[in-house]
Amino acid sequence: MYHDKDVEDKRPEVILALDVDNRKQAEKIIQATGDKLQWVKVGLQSYLRDGADLVRTIADSGKKVFLDLKLHDIPNTMAKAIESLSELPIGMLTLHAHAGEEALQRCAQTGKEVLPETLILAVTVLTSMDQSALSAVGVRSPVLEQVERLARLATRSEVGGIVCSPHELVHLRTCLSPETKMITPGIRPAGSDLGDQRRIMTPAEAKLAGADYLVIGRPILAAKAPGLALDSILAEIKG
């Protein structure tokens, strides 16, 4: 684990991954998790179904929105996509580091111009992928090496945060600027179903590894009492 005292004392914030089947269910979950939840992640499933209205509804409820679109296209298209989001109340926005240095630089600059309060994040290697999955798409580097390569590329391009699995956190904390925000999915409380995740940690482990934000979905969404599930996760982080 990472042993910087400030990191060990810091409590990462929980981001609820709101990947549900319909708008009514989304609103029910948000209500059930109450004021203890500050961040909600809206991904492709919810955004394509409910659009900007869902983003505004969540923001109007007092919560911060992490818009997880994982933009990946030619540089001009990615920059124009960010411009098209400039009227939305979003606190974070993702794009794929695999898009390359020119695209990352364009997006970072466009973000500063049209979404100055939004943290632009670069996704490195998806937590659903392991070494065999990388090899299948022609990436021969070990997972950690590929994650570091993409993370360095993103930070050189002035992207403000990195999305990676918790297993890469300790290493990235030693080779990236301490100002770089670390956002990690693949968080599962002990005893939880792994689903399609491969590279995971518990909330307490991810805290010690140096995470700033923990993206958690199924352990809260699938719980009979989502609010109690969130309370348990927050207690684990605090402890």
C-alpha positions in Angstrom: 0.0 0.0 0.0 0.9 3.6 -0.4 2.4 5.1 2.8 2.2 8.8 2.3 0.7 10.0 5.6 -1.6 12.6 3.9 -3.0 10.0 1.6 -3.6 7.5 4.3 -5.5 10.1 6.4 -7.6 11.2 3.4 -11.0 9.7 2.9 -11.9 9.1 -0.8 -15.3 10.2 -1.9 -17.9 7.7 -3.2 -19.3 8.1 -6.7 -22.5 6.1 -7.3 -22.4 4.5 -10.7 -26.1 5.0 -11.7 -26.3 2.2 -14.3 -29.9 1.1 -14.0 -32.7 0.1 -16.4 -35.0 3.1 -16.3 -35.3 6.7 -15.1 -37.7 5.8 -12.3 -35.3 3.3 -10.8 -32.5 5.9 -11.0 -34.5 8.5 -9.1 -35.5 5.9 -6.5 -31.8 5.0 -5.9 -30.8 8.7 -5.6 -33.5 9.3 -3.0 -32.6 6.2 -1.1 -28.9 7.1 -0.7 -29.8 10.5 0.7 -27.5 13.4 1.6 -24.5 11.2 2.4 -24.0 10.7 -1.3 -22.3 13.7 -3.1 -21.5 12.3 -6.5 -23.4 10.4 -9.1 -21.9 8.9 -12.3 -24.1 9.0 -15.4 -22.8 6.6 -18.0 -23.7 5.8 -21.6 -26.7 3.6 -20.7 -28.4 6.3 -18.7 -27.3 9.3 -20.8 -28.4 7.8 -24.1 -31.7 6.9 -22.6 -32.5 10.0 -20.5 -30.2 12.6 -22.0 -29.3 16.0 -20.5 -32.5 16.2 -18.5 -31.3 13.4 -16.2 -28.0 15.3 -15.6 -29.8 18.5 -14.8 -32.2 16.7 -12.5 -29.4 15.1 -10.5 -27.6 18.5 -10.3 -30.8 20.2 -9.2 -31.0 17.7 -6.3 -27.7 19.0 -5.0 -25.5 16.3 -6.1 -22.4 16.5 -8.4 -22.5 14.7 -11.7 -19.7 12.6 -13.2 -20.6 12.2 -16.9 -18.8 9.0 -18.0 -19.0 9.0 -21.8 -15.5 7.8 -22.4 -15.1 9.9 -25.5 -12.8 8.3 -28.1 -12.7 9.6 -31.7 -10.5 11.9 -33.8 -9.2 15.0 -32.0 -11.6 17.5 -33.6 -14.7 15.4 -32.9 -13.7 14.9 -29.3 -13.1 18.6 -28.8 -16.4 19.4 -30.5 -18.2 16.9 -28.3 -16.9 18.7 -25.2 -18.1 22.0 -26.6 -21.6 20.4 -27.0 -21.6 19.6 -23.3 -20.6 23.1 -22.2 -24.1 24.0 -20.9 -24.4 21.0 -18.7 -23.7 21.1 -14.9 -21.0 18.4 -14.8 -18.1 18.1 -12.4 -16.2 15.3 -14.2 -16.0 14.0 -17.8 -14.2 11.0 -19.1 -12.3 10.3 -22.4 -10.1 7.4 -23.5 -6.4 7.9 -23.2 -6.1 5.6 -26.1 -7.3 8.4 -28.3 -3.7 9.7 -28.3 -1.7 12.8 -27.4 -3.2 15.2 -29.9 -6.7 14.4 -28.9 -5.9 14.6 -25.1 -4.3 18.0 -25.6 -7.2 19.3 -27.6 -9.7 18.0 -25.0 -7.8 19.4 -22.1 -7.6 22.8 -23.7 -11.2 22.8 -24.8 -12.2 21.8 -21.3 -10.4 24.7 -19.8 -12.2 27.1 -22.2 -15.8 25.8 -22.1 -16.0 23.7 -18.9 -13.5 25.4 -16.6 -15.0 23.8 -13.4 -15.1 20.3 -14.8 -12.3 17.8 -14.1 -11.3 16.0 -17.4 -10.4 12.4 -16.8 -8.5 10.0 -18.9 -9.5 6.3 -18.8 -6.4 4.0 -19.0 -7.2 0.3 -19.1 -10.8 -0.7 -18.4 -11.2 -2.7 -15.2 -13.0 -5.5 -17.1 -9.8 -6.2 -19.0 -7.0 -8.4 -17.9 -3.7 -9.4 -19.5 -5.4 -11.9 -21.9 -7.9 -9.3 -23.0 -5.1 -6.8 -23.7 -3.2 -9.4 -25.7 -6.3 -10.2 -27.8 -6.4 -6.6 -29.1 -2.6 -6.5 -29.8 -1.3 -4.9 -26.7 1.8 -7.0 -25.6 2.8 -4.8 -22.6 1.9 -5.9 -19.1 -1.3 -4.2 -17.8 0.6 -2.1 -15.3 3.1 -0.9 -18.0 0.2 0.0 -20.3 -1.7 1.9 -17.6 1.4 3.9 -16.7 2.1 4.7 -20.3 -1.4 6.0 -20.9 -1.5 7.9 -17.5 1.8 9.7 -18.3 0.5 10.5 -21.8 -2.6 12.0 -20.3 -0.9 14.1 -17.6 1.6 15.4 -20.1 -1.4 16.6 -22.1 -2.7 18.4 -18.9 -5.6 16.1 -18.3 -6.4 16.5 -14.6 -7.3 13.0 -13.5 -6.8 9.3 -14.2 -9.3 6.5 -14.2 -7.6 3.2 -13.4 -8.1 0.0 -11.5 -7.2 0.1 -7.8 -4.4 -2.3 -8.5 -2.5 0.4 -10.4 -3.0 3.2 -7.8 0.0 2.5 -5.6 2.4 2.5 -8.6 0.8 5.6 -10.3 1.0 7.6 -7.0 4.8 7.1 -7.1 5.3 8.3 -10.7 2.6 11.0 -11.2 2.2 14.5 -9.7 0.4 14.4 -6.4 -2.1 16.9 -7.8 -3.3 14.3 -10.3 -6.7 13.0 -9.2 -7.2 9.3 -9.0 -10.6 7.8 -9.7 -11.0 4.1 -9.5 -13.9 1.7 -10.4 -13.5 -2.0 -9.6 -14.4 -1.4 -5.9 -16.2 -4.3 -4.2 -16.8 -4.6 -0.4 -15.8 -7.9 1.0 -18.2 -10.7 0.0 -19.7 -8.8 -3.0 -20.3 -10.3 -6.4 -17.4 -9.5 -8.8 -19.6 -9.2 -11.8 -17.6 -8.4 -14.9 -14.7 -6.8 -13.0 -11.3 -8.3 -12.9 -8.9 -6.0 -11.1 -10.6 -5.1 -7.9 -10.1 -4.0 -4.3 -12.2 -3.3 -1.2 -13.0 0.4 -0.3 -10.6 0.3 2.6 -7.8 -1.1 0.4 -8.4 1.5 -2.3 -8.2 4.2 0.3 -4.8 3.1 1.5 -3.7 2.8 -2.2 -4.3 6.5 -2.7 -7.7 6.8 -4.4 -9.4 10.2 -4.4 -12.7 8.8 -5.6 -14.3 5.3 -5.6 -16.8 4.5 -8.3 -19.2 1.9 -6.8 -22.3 0.6 -8.6 -23.7 -2.9 -8.0 -22.9 -3.3 -4.3 -25.3 -0.3 -3.7 -27.7 -0.7 -6.7 -28.4 -4.3 -6.0 -28.8 -4.0 -2.3 -32.3 -4.4 -0.8 -31.6 -1.2 1.2 -29.2 1.0 -0.9 -28.9 3.6 1.8 -27.7 1.0 4.3 -25.3 -0.4 1.8 -23.8 3.1 1.3 -23.6 3.6 5.0 -21.6 0.3 5.3 -19.2 1.4 2.6 -18.7 4.8 4.2 -18.0 3.2 7.5 -15.4 0.9 6.0 -13.7 3.9 4.4 -13.8 5.8 7.7 -12.4 2.9 9.6 
